[in-house]
Amino acid sequence: MSRFSGWAARLTAVLVLSGAVVALPVQEALAAPPLTTPWTAEVTPGNVLPEYPRPQLVRPEWQNLNGLWQFAGTGSLTTPPVGQNLAGEVLVPYPIESGLSRVQRHEDRMWYRRTFTVPAGWSGRRVRLNFGAVSWETRVWVNGVPVGTHTGGYDPFSFDITPALRSGANELIVGVHAPVDATGAPIGKQRRSPGGIFYTAHSGIWQTVWMEPVGAASITRLDTTPDVPAGQLDLVVHATGVSGQQVRAEVMTGGTVVGTATGAPGAHLRIPVPDARLWTPDDPFLYDLRVTLTGTGGGDTVSGYFGMRSVGKAMVGGVLRPTLNGTFVYQLGTLDQGYWPDGISTAPTDAALRFDLEQQKALGFNTVRKHVKVEPARWYYWADRLGLLVWQDMPSMRTGATPSAADRSNFESELRRMIDHLRGFTSIVQWVPFNEGWGEYDPARIADLVKGWDPSRLVNNNSGSNCCGFDGGNGDVVDDHIYVGPGTPQRPSASRVAVLGEFGGLGLLSPGHQWPGTGFAYEMTTSSTALTDRYVAINEQLKPLIVNNGLSASIYTQPTDVENEVNGLWTYDRRVLKMDAARVRAANRAVIRSATGLTADGLVSLRVTTAGHTDRFLRHQDGLARTDVVGAASADGLKLDATWRVRPGLADAACFSFESRNFAGHYLRHADFRVRKDARDGSALFDRDATFCARDAQAGTGVALESLNLPGHFLRHYADAVYVARSGGPNTWDTPASFAADVTWLPATPWWRSGADLTVGSALSLRVTTPGFTDRYLRHRDGLARTDVVTASSAQLLKEDATFHVRRGLADGSCYSFESRNFAGHYLRHADFRVRKDARDGTALFDQDATFCAQPPRAGSSGVTLASYNIAGHAVRHFAEAVHIAVPGGPHAFDDPAHYDEDATWAVAPPWAP
């Protein structure tokens, strides 16, 4: 017998409603969900989502109204079925289209009916009826008396039902109109006819329904805004029925009160939070909050919580970055749709709701983009507790239709209510009003509206601004969607940080764990190993985008399969992790770490962060380390002295050593506390002296570099010189004044971007190094670059076509450009990933396309790899005789990782035509 046998056909049914027994007529057999999860069988009418649903405004007395209700479809909501049994039943709060609801069909209009009894202990107080969310229009009657209406599918609402109550059993009727995409209301990805990237609708009651007793004056909402620089919490207490009552607010940790404030409801209370422990993904520390209405008619007390953290933007190494607590944290996340095969929009249990977030955190992500859906409050509670940064989308209006004036008015109303409802959750760092232009209008005005409503967070006015041409230019974020990607997202501007709001979409079929139908993805793979390999490959491509292109965040599609989409890390039923967890976590953490700029075997310049000295960089001069001003007009020698090769630590590979760019084998090391550049001498002491471990910035954004063999001592600049120092130590350079800023260095784009040297002004030929093809050379023919066999007996024209003059990079003098030997003023450049020979046209784009930074060979010990200057991660590669700029594992055939390292390594040969 199936474990779902309890849902089989029955001759009679009995609905128990708070002591009232109502006989139901015979009904049809109830089918199981199309796909179950590990929690499906745990759901019974007696234990439906029993947790208190509003964790930021908690009262100890409440009554959960989840469970079996009577149900019926209807053609009109004008006449409620007072005193009448309904033909069916529904398990609230699962939407009616879901298997868990026991309805499993859509109705445009519907009735819900049940009875309830008010506890005797609530006598003398007001009773509020609360709904977490109902989609979309709701009308409520108690004992035949209309008590309220509401429109909007994603925000909570409540009614004071006290005047309609009577002793004993009370009848509750809820009428719902759910037009889904038949009208212009916000719906996200719901569709009455789902398919592709759009999913089954979720209609009717879909979040917890409950009652609670309150006083005549009661608290309705707590708006918490941490003020980290001031060491305070800004609190606004919203209340109803107040007439002179005051508010007392207490901040607590471990049961101890650490700060208090009093004031009026609606006013901004400033509660001190001394020596605040800041909330971060690595340390998601939360304070408790207790708020009481005092004075005559007061007495209402609620509890909540908050985290101390700040969200902002700052110039970091000349690039605008998002900041958390003043520090740039690369935001690596998933596109979380929030759908379930058994509950559609509603997770079967609270443990299931938590599971999705726990698994994303365990896989090394620090961010979640909640995609065009609003979750129950407990989802955000778990994000706060677990430590995940949240981008919150506004559910979009339908696609393919221009919103009417009424639709726009309603959208702005629902948008404002969503922000007011969610503004107290610590984890939310970004609001996203529009997605890919779906139902978009007036994006600049809407971005400004949202920023005005909540200036404490970033506003991303249109995630996917590159897709549709609707970017209004306002807001804090420029956001591209690139599938499979990551491609080359837009660079940040002076006012907007650059993010990749969607990429990935790698798929794998999982028979037995899929939604009925044909699964699809942007790119299909054939095995878990292949899927993991591909995931690791595209994430590796993020690293140069972060360092060289100013990318600050990326969102992978997606944590789980959803209906016909099979591009999840997990299957839709949450039973199978489709990738290798250890490799995914390692890849994700490596991407986040790379945002420090300290990528092993990369190049970096280290900028001073002390106020008034931020134009200075760490460099060596006459063997000693010091800081000097370095700029675009500085001499090449100074730029080279201020550029370092980042190596795995000589004494500990988990740390770093810094090799001089222009003195191979020479490293930064300390001796007698002074930092200098010396040749490695092979001793263990040298290797320890030359190894520094990256620590969190001590002031602002950047990294502190701690000596491996003098713990507690950090690389510090002091009066132009550089030492290893400890705050308050015995030496003059240990002075505590400005110590934190002086030991915080900002890894920046290297002043010298080539890691290998070519002789400017010389002529050369570039020979293939791939075994079996080493008689071939890069040449141009009919304007295109390709490889051909060149020998001493070759025609003179072929020899000239295979010869290039080395020039300083047209876009950057630390890189190189290659001028044709026989077409003066023509250069190798790339266009649409193909390398060709074109005449220089005077545009900045041409100069960037024609500039290549020489790097050490990817294969072997000699030769050179030519990295594209303006498309991070791409290098010049030959493939089937043609020449492209390619990235291993990218979406094109010429990105095939097989033989990539050899194909992208060129031997520097004497010119065939000097």
FIZA-381320 format. One line per field, with one value per residue (C-alpha): x, y, z. Coordinates in steps of 0.2 Angstrom, whole numbers, plus 5000, padded with zeros to 4 digits. Each point is the difference from the previous one (the first is absolute). Layout:
N
x: [X ...]
y: [Y ...]
z: [Z ...]
This chain:
914
x: [5000 5007 5004 4987 4986 4992 4996 4990 4982 4988 4982 4998 5011 5000 5007 5005 5000 5004 4988 4986 4997 4994 4995 5006 4992 5009 5014 5012 5016 5015 5016 5017 5011 5009 5016 5003 5014 5008 4987 4984 4995 5003 4985 4984 4984 5006 5018 4999 5014 4998 5014 4996 5000 5006 5017 5003 4984 4996 4986 4999 4982 4993 4989 5006 4985 5010 4992 4985 4987 4985 5002 4991 5002 4988 4995 4998 5005 4985 4990 5010 4994 4995 4995 5002 5012 5012 5002 5019 5014 5017 5015 5005 5012 5005 4994 4986 5010 5012 4999 5002 4984 4990 4991 5014 4991 4998 4984 4998 4988 4999 4992 5009 4990 5003 4995 5010 4998 5009 5009 4992 5016 4999 4984 5000 5014 4999 5002 5010 4998 5017 5004 5018 4995 4986 5000 4992 4984 4993 4983 4997 4984 4998 4983 4993 5007 5013 5016 5012 5007 5017 5009 5018 5007 5016 4998 4992 4984 4988 4983 4993 4986 4994 4983 4995 5004 4988 5001 5004 5003 5003 4999 5014 4998 5013 4997 5014 5002 5016 5001 5019 5005 4983 5003 5015 5003 5017 5002 5018 5002 4982 4991 4983 5008 5017 5015 5018 5006 4983 4992 4984 4989 4998 4982 4991 5006 5019 5007 4995 4984 4999 4991 5007 4993 5006 4996 4990 5017 5012 5016 4999 5017 5018 5012 5018 5014 5018 5011 5017 5011 4989 5000 4981 4984 4987 4983 4983 4985 4984 4984 4981 4988 5013 4994 5015 5009 5019 5012 5014 5013 5014 5014 5006 5013 5001 4985 5010 4994 5014 4990 4983 4990 4983 4989 4984 4992 5005 5015 5018 5008 5019 5005 5018 5009 5017 5015 4988 5004 4997 4990 5009 4997 5015 4993 4981 4998 4983 4994 4983 4988 4985 4988 4986 4986 4999 4988 4981 4993 5017 5007 5003 5017 5008 5017 5011 5018 5012 5018 5012 5007 5002 4997 5008 5012 5018 5014 5012 5016 4992 4985 4982 4996 4985 5005 4995 5005 5011 5009 4999 4993 4998 4981 4999 4983 4986 4984 4988 4982 4992 4989 4996 4993 4988 4996 5003 5004 4999 5013 4993 5008 5011 5014 4998 5000 5016 5008 5002 5009 5011 5005 5005 5010 5009 5004 5010 4988 4998 4985 4982 4990 4982 4993 4984 4992 4997 5003 4991 5009 5008 5010 5009 5002 5010 5010 5004 5004 5011 5009 4995 4999 4983 4995 4982 4990 4983 4988 4999 4984 4996 5012 4995 4987 5001 4994 4985 4999 4990 5013 5014 4991 4997 5018 5007 4989 5005 5018 4999 4991 5013 5014 4991 4997 5018 5010 5004 5009 5019 5005 4992 5013 4992 4983 4996 4984 5001 5007 5005 4987 4985 4986 5012 4996 5009 5015 5009 4985 4997 5018 5000 4983 5008 5015 4990 4990 5015 5017 5009 5001 5006 4987 5002 4987 5000 5009 5005 5002 5010 4985 4987 5006 4989 5014 4995 5017 4995 5003 5016 5003 5003 4995 5003 4992 5012 4996 5010 5013 5008 5004 5006 4987 5000 5013 4995 4997 5004 4983 4995 5008 5001 4992 4995 4982 4998 5012 5003 4984 5010 4989 4999 4985 4996 4988 4988 5003 4993 4983 4990 5004 5016 5014 5011 5014 5011 5014 4997 5014 5000 5006 5003 5019 4997 4988 5012 5015 4990 4994 5018 5006 4987 5003 5019 4996 4993 5017 5007 4984 5000 5018 5001 4982 4993 4987 4993 4987 4994 4984 5000 4984 4994 5000 4987 4991 4983 4987 5006 5017 5013 5014 5001 5014 4987 4985 4983 4995 5016 5005 5016 5014 5005 5018 5015 4997 5019 5005 4985 5004 5019 4996 4988 5012 5014 4990 4995 5019 5005 4991 5014 5011 5012 4999 5014 5012 4991 5006 4995 5004 4997 4993 5001 4983 5004 4991 5010 5012 4989 5010 5015 5005 5012 5016 5018 5014 5019 4995 4988 4981 4992 4984 5000 4987 4997 4989 4996 5014 5013 5016 5000 5013 4989 4985 5010 5007 4982 4994 5002 4997 4989 5007 4994 5009 5018 4998 4982 4990 4984 5008 5009 5017 5003 5013 5007 4993 5017 5012 4996 5003 5000 4987 4993 5006 5003 5017 5002 4982 5004 4992 5011 5002 5013 5005 4994 5015 4992 5000 4984 5002 4999 4985 4991 5005 4993 4983 4985 4983 4984 4989 4985 5002 5003 4992 4988 5003 5015 5011 5012 5016 5006 5018 5001 5014 4996 4982 4991 5011 4993 5008 4999 5005 5007 5008 5002 5009 4992 5002 4992 4992 4989 4989 5007 5017 5016 5006 4995 4992 4989 4991 4981 4996 4991 5007 4984 5000 5019 4999 4985 5005 4989 5004 4998 5002 5019 5009 5009 4987 5012 5008 5012 5012 5001 5012 4991 5005 5006 4993 4995 4990 4989 5001 4988 5005 4987 5008 4998 4998 5016 5004 4985 5001 4987 4997 4987 4991 4986 4999 4998 5012 5004 5014 5010 5016 5014 5018 5015 4994 4983 4995 5006 4982 4996 5015 4995 4983 5007 5011 4994 5008 4998 4993 4995 4982 4989 4988 5013 5019 5003 4992 5004 4993 5005 5002 5000 5017 4993 4985 5006 4987 4991 4999 4995 4983 4985 4982 4986 5014 5008 5018 5003 5011 4992 5006 5000 4984 5004 4986 5003 4992 5012 5015 4993 4996 5018 5008 5006 5009 5014 4999 5011 4997 4985 5009 5019 5013 5003 4989 4987 4981 4991 4986 4986 5001 4981 4992 5006 5005 5002 5016 5006 4997 5002 4985 4998 5012 4990 5006 4988 5000 4993 4997 5001 4983 4991 4984 5009 5008 5016 4999 5002 5012 5008 5018 4996 5016 5011 4989 5001 5019 5010 5019 5009 5010 5012 4990 4998 5001 5011]
y: [5000 5017 5012 5012 4987 5012 5011 4987 5001 4999 4997 5013 5014 5009 5017 5005 5018 5006 4988 5002 4984 5003 4986 5002 4992 4986 5007 4993 4991 5011 4998 5001 5015 4997 4999 4999 5006 4993 5010 4996 4986 5010 5011 4996 5010 5001 5007 5012 5013 5002 5012 5018 5009 5017 4999 5019 5004 4986 4998 4985 4998 4995 4987 4991 4998 4989 4984 4993 5012 4998 5005 5004 5009 5014 5012 5015 5006 5011 4988 4990 4982 5005 4984 4989 4985 5001 4985 4997 5003 5008 4999 5018 5009 4990 5008 4991 4995 4990 4982 5004 5010 4985 5010 5000 5011 5018 5011 5018 5003 4989 4998 4995 4996 4994 5003 5005 5003 5015 4994 5006 5008 5013 5007 5019 5002 5004 4985 5002 4988 4999 4994 4997 5002 4996 5001 5012 5009 4994 5003 4994 4998 4994 4994 5008 5017 5007 5004 5006 4998 5000 5000 4994 4983 5002 5010 4996 5008 4999 5005 5004 4988 5003 5009 4985 4986 4991 4987 4982 4995 5014 4998 5006 5002 5006 5004 5002 5005 4994 5006 4996 5006 5005 5017 5012 4996 4995 4981 4996 4984 4993 4995 4992 4991 4997 4995 5004 5012 5003 4989 4994 5014 5001 5006 5003 5000 4995 5006 4997 5006 5004 5010 5009 5010 5019 5015 5015 5007 4988 4999 4996 5001 5003 5009 4997 5009 4997 5015 4992 5016 5007 4984 5001 4992 5011 4993 5006 4992 4999 4998 5002 5006 5011 5015 5007 4983 5000 4987 4992 4990 4989 4992 4984 4986 4984 5007 5015 5018 5009 5016 5008 5015 5007 5011 5001 4988 5005 5010 4995 4992 4999 4985 4999 4984 5002 4990 4993 4983 5002 4988 4991 4984 4993 5006 5003 5006 5007 5010 4998 5014 5002 5014 5005 5013 5009 5011 5000 4987 4994 4983 4992 4992 4992 4992 5001 5000 5009 5000 5014 5003 5013 5000 5012 5004 5005 5003 4985 5000 5013 4989 5003 4985 4995 5000 4990 5009 5011 4985 4993 4983 4991 4994 4982 4994 4990 5004 4993 4998 4993 4987 4982 4985 4996 5018 5010 5017 4994 4988 4985 5003 5013 4987 5000 5019 5000 4985 5010 5014 4989 4990 5016 5006 4983 5001 5016 5013 5016 5008 4995 5009 4998 5000 5009 4992 5005 4986 4997 5010 4985 4998 5017 4995 4985 5011 5011 4986 4990 5015 5003 5016 5002 5010 5002 5001 5007 4988 5006 5003 4989 5000 5006 5013 5018 5004 5011 5015 4990 4986 5012 5008 4983 4994 5015 4997 4982 5004 5013 4987 4987 5011 5005 4982 4994 5016 4993 4984 5002 4988 5011 5011 5005 5003 4995 5009 4993 4984 5000 5013 4989 5012 5014 5019 5016 4990 5016 5007 4983 4998 5017 4996 4984 5009 5014 4986 4991 5010 4987 4987 4999 5001 4990 5008 4986 4984 4995 5018 4994 4989 5012 5018 5006 5005 5017 5005 5002 4989 4993 4985 4996 4982 4988 4983 4989 4982 4989 5013 5008 5009 5018 5010 5019 5009 5010 5019 5014 4997 4982 4984 4986 4983 4984 4998 4983 4988 4981 4990 4984 4985 4981 4988 4990 4987 4996 5017 5011 5009 4992 5006 5004 5007 5014 5012 5012 4987 4982 4988 4981 4996 5007 5000 5010 5012 5003 5003 5012 5009 5002 5006 5014 5006 5000 5013 5012 5003 5011 5009 5004 5007 5007 5005 5006 4986 5000 4986 4985 4990 4982 4993 4990 4991 4987 4994 5008 4991 4999 5009 4987 5012 4998 4995 4989 4991 5007 4988 5004 4982 5001 5012 5000 5006 4995 5011 5001 5006 5013 5007 5001 5009 5012 5004 5003 5013 5009 5000 5006 5016 5005 5002 4987 4986 4988 5003 5016 5018 5013 5017 5004 5017 5010 5003 5013 5016 5013 4987 4989 5005 4990 4982 4988 4999 4996 5012 4996 4983 5008 5000 5017 5009 5013 5009 4990 5006 4997 5012 4992 4993 4981 4996 5007 4990 4984 5003 5002 4984 4983 4982 4992 4982 4987 5003 4994 4993 4997 4997 5006 5018 5011 5005 5015 4999 5015 5002 5007 4989 4982 4990 5015 5002 5011 4995 5007 5001 5009 5006 5010 4993 4998 4992 4986 4985 4984 4991 4983 5001 4996 5016 5010 4991 5003 5019 5001 4992 5010 4994 5010 5006 5011 5018 5009 5016 5002 4989 4990 4987 5000 4989 4992 4993 4981 4999 5016 4997 5016 5010 5008 5008 5018 5016 5013 5017 4993 4984 4983 4989 4985 5008 4997 5013 5007 4991 5007 5007 5017 4991 4991 5016 4997 5016 4996 4982 4992 5010 4998 4981 4999 4999 5000 4987 5010 4997 4998 5015 4988 4988 4989 4986 4996 5011 5004 5012 5015 5005 4983 4989 4982 4985 4990 4981 4987 4989 4987 4983 4994 5018 5009 5004 5012 5019 5013 5011 5010 4996 5010 5010 4985 4992 4982 4988 4992 4991 5011 4994 5008 4995 5009 5015 5017 5006 4986 5004 5018 4995 4990 5014 5014 5015 5001 5017 5007 4995 5013 5000 4997 5002 4985 4989 4997 5003 4991 5010 4991 4999 5003 5011 5015 5007 4983 4990 4983 5003 4990 5003 4988 4989 4997 5007 5010 5014 5017 5017 5011 5010 5012 4994 4995 4983 4996 5004 4989 4986 5001 5000 4983 4998 4987 4987 4985 4985 4989 4985 4996 5011 5012 5010 5012 5001 5016 5005 5011 5017 5003 4983 4993 4982 4998 4997 4998 4982 4991 4988 4990 5012 5015 5012 5006 5007 4986 4995 4982 4992 5015 4998 5000 4986 5009 5000 4981 4997 4986 5006 5017 5003 4995 5009 5016 4999 5008 4998 5017 4996 5011 5009 4992 5017 5012]
z: [5000 4996 5014 4991 5002 5013 4985 4991 4996 5015 5001 5014 5006 5017 5002 5018 5003 5018 5008 4987 4989 4983 4988 4983 4984 4991 4989 4987 5003 5005 4990 5007 4994 4983 5010 5019 5011 5016 5010 4990 5011 5016 4996 5009 5004 5018 4997 4986 5002 5019 5002 5005 4983 5004 5008 5001 5010 5011 5013 5012 4998 4983 4991 4984 4987 4988 4996 4991 4994 4989 4982 4984 4984 4996 4986 5012 5017 5003 5010 5013 5004 5018 5010 4985 4998 4985 4989 5002 5012 4999 5011 5005 4996 4985 4983 4992 4985 5011 5004 5019 4999 4995 4987 4986 4987 4997 5003 4996 5014 5016 5017 5016 5016 5017 5018 5015 5019 5008 5016 5016 5006 4986 5008 5001 4986 4982 4988 4984 4985 4991 4982 4995 4981 4989 4981 4995 5005 5017 5009 5017 5010 5018 5005 4984 5004 4988 5009 4986 4983 4993 4983 4997 5000 5010 5015 5017 5006 5015 5006 5017 5001 5018 4995 4990 5013 5011 5014 4995 4982 4987 4981 4989 4981 4989 4981 4988 4983 4991 4982 4999 4983 4993 5008 5003 5018 5006 4998 4998 4990 5003 4985 4997 4985 5007 4989 4997 5013 5007 5013 5007 5008 5019 5004 5016 5018 4999 5016 5018 5007 5019 5014 5015 5014 5001 5011 4994 4996 4992 4990 4981 4993 5006 4987 5005 4991 5007 5001 5001 5000 5014 5010 5001 4994 4991 5005 4995 5009 4990 5011 4999 5012 5010 5010 5009 5003 5000 4994 5009 4990 5006 4991 5007 4998 5010 5010 5006 4995 4991 4995 5003 4993 5002 4989 4991 4987 4983 5006 4996 5016 5000 5011 5005 4995 5008 4993 4987 4993 4982 4989 4986 4990 5009 5017 4999 5018 5004 5015 5009 5001 5012 4997 5012 4999 5017 5009 5002 4987 4996 5005 4983 4999 4985 4997 4984 4995 4988 4994 5001 4982 4987 4981 4988 4986 4999 4988 5003 4990 4988 4998 5007 5011 5011 5018 5016 5016 4989 4992 4983 5001 4983 4999 4993 5000 4992 4991 5012 4993 5016 4992 5006 4991 5014 5007 4984 5009 5017 5008 5008 5017 5008 5000 4981 4999 5010 4990 4984 5008 5011 4984 4991 5014 5002 4981 5003 4994 5011 4990 4994 4987 5004 4983 4996 5016 5018 5013 5017 5013 5007 4984 5004 5018 4995 4988 5014 5012 4987 4993 4982 4991 4991 4984 5001 4983 4998 4992 4982 4991 4985 4985 4982 5006 5004 5017 5001 5011 5013 4999 5003 5015 5007 4997 5010 5014 5001 4998 5015 5010 4996 5006 5016 5004 4997 5005 5017 4994 5002 4986 4986 4992 4983 4993 4982 4993 4983 4991 4982 4995 5005 5002 5002 4999 5006 5007 5005 5010 5008 5005 5008 5009 5008 5005 5008 5010 5005 4998 5011 4986 4982 4986 4984 4989 4987 5002 4982 4994 4985 4994 4995 4998 5015 5012 5007 5006 5018 5015 5007 4989 4981 4998 4985 4997 4989 4996 5002 5003 5010 4984 5002 5011 4999 5011 5015 4998 5012 5008 4997 5005 4987 5003 4990 5006 4990 4992 4999 4996 4999 4999 5004 4999 5015 4996 5015 5007 4987 4997 4987 4983 4990 5010 4992 5004 4992 4998 5003 5007 5001 5018 5017 4997 4983 5009 5014 4988 4990 5016 5006 4983 4998 5018 4997 4986 5013 5009 4986 4998 5019 4999 4983 4995 5017 5002 5018 5000 4990 5002 4993 4993 5011 5017 4995 4984 4999 4990 4982 5004 5004 5003 5019 5012 5008 4992 5002 5013 5010 5001 4989 5000 4981 5003 5010 5016 5005 4983 4999 5017 4996 4983 5009 5014 4988 4990 5016 5006 4983 5003 5012 4984 5007 4988 5000 4985 4995 5000 5013 5006 5018 5003 5017 5008 5013 4997 4991 4993 4989 4984 5007 4996 5008 4989 5002 4997 5003 5008 5013 5000 5001 4994 4986 4989 4985 4986 4981 4995 5012 4992 4995 5012 5015 4993 5000 5017 5006 4992 5009 4995 5013 5004 5012 5016 5000 5017 5000 4984 5009 5001 4988 4994 4989 4986 4992 4982 4993 5011 4998 5015 5012 5013 5013 5017 5017 5009 5017 4997 4984 4984 4985 4983 5000 4990 5007 5008 5003 5019 5010 5009 4984 4995 5016 5000 4982 5004 5005 5004 4994 5014 5000 4998 5016 4993 4986 4985 4995 5008 5014 4998 5015 5002 5000 5013 5010 5004 5005 4988 4984 4985 5004 4991 5012 4994 4982 5006 5002 5016 5009 5015 5014 5008 5016 4998 5006 4983 4993 4985 5012 5005 5001 4991 4984 5002 4993 4984 4998 5000 4989 4982 4985 4986 4984 4981 4997 4993 4989 4992 4990 5010 4986 4990 4981 4992 4994 4983 4995 4987 5004 4994 5011 4998 5006 5014 4999 4997 4982 4994 5005 4981 5000 5003 5004 4984 4991 4984 4992 5016 5012 5012 4998 5001 4985 4997 4997 4995 4993 4982 5003 4989 5006 5001 5013 5010 5001 5004 5015 5006 5012 5008 5019 5006 5017 5003 4991 5016 5013 4999 5012 4987 4981 4983 4984 4984 4984 4991 4983 5004 5010 5012 5000 5016 5006 5010 5005 4994 5005 5007 4984 4998 4984 4993 4998 4997 5016 5000 5014 5012 5018 4996 4986 5011 5014 4988 4993 5017 5008 5016 4999 5014 5004 4989 5005 4994 5001 5007 4985 4989 5004 5002 4993 5011 4993 5008 5000 5001 5017 5000 4981 4991 4982 4995 4983 4997 4984 4991 5005 5014 5013 5017 5011 5018 5005 5003 4992 4989 4983 4991 5000 5019 5001 5015 4991 4996 5005 5010 4985 4987 5010 5002 4986 4998 4997 4984 4989 4987 4983 4992 5010]
